[in-house]
Amino acid sequence: MTPAFAASVLLLLFTLGYSGLCAVSPFGNCRKCNGWGFAMKTDRKGRMKRGKDCRRCKATGKRIRVGRHLYNLWARTYRAGTTD
């Protein structure tokens, strides 16, 4: 098996796996708050305490995956182009 063929097969498997992940679970954890929906901070005694709501995910703790976002853009463009 040539290296180019192996690389293309690996790329195909990665693409199919990621598209399957986006179809099954379109939302992932927010990278800023790690899926908590808020920041953690410490009080003066060093104990963990809830901080402000995360502005990136609007306190949901979830974000849309890049692949799902691209699919949504494609589907929206396709629907807009096929309507009369």
HELIX and SHEET records of a PDB file:
HELIX    1   1 PRO A    3  VAL A   24  1                                  22    
HELIX    2   2 VAL A   66  THR A   82  1                                  17    
SHEET    1   A 2 PHE A  27  ASN A  29  0                                        
SHEET    2   A 2 LYS A  62  ILE A  64 -1                                        
SHEET    1   B 2 PHE A  38  THR A  42  0                                        
SHEET    2   B 2 MET A  48  ASP A  53 -1                                        
END                                                                             
